[in-house]
Amino acid sequence: MNAKTAAVESASKSAGKGASGKTVKVTLVKSVAGTKSDHRATVIGLGLGRINSTSVLEDTPSVRGMINKVAYLVRVG
């Protein structure tokens, strides 16, 4: 199982009922230094700034796509 598949499965399992539907909790676990600029922009788009910063986001296909793009930098759960 690769990192992308694990991220999607974790997102599915951890998505709970929030005030406005399902949510997913994403945590930045690796530094964005040395990564592609579009990956850095995606991390910022997810609302993550520093290592160990966490963001609770609405579970939508666009957010899942962003998580899949930077699956090697984040932890879902």
Number of C-alpha atoms within 10 A of each C-alpha: 5 8 15 16 12 15 22 17 12 16 21 17 12 15 19 15 12 13 8 7 11 15 19 23 18 23 22 24 16 13 14 18 8 7 11 10 11 11 15 19 13 18 23 12 12 19 17 19 17 15 14 15 13 20 16 16 17 20 19 12 9 10 16 18 14 15 23 18 16 21 20 15 20 24 21 24 16
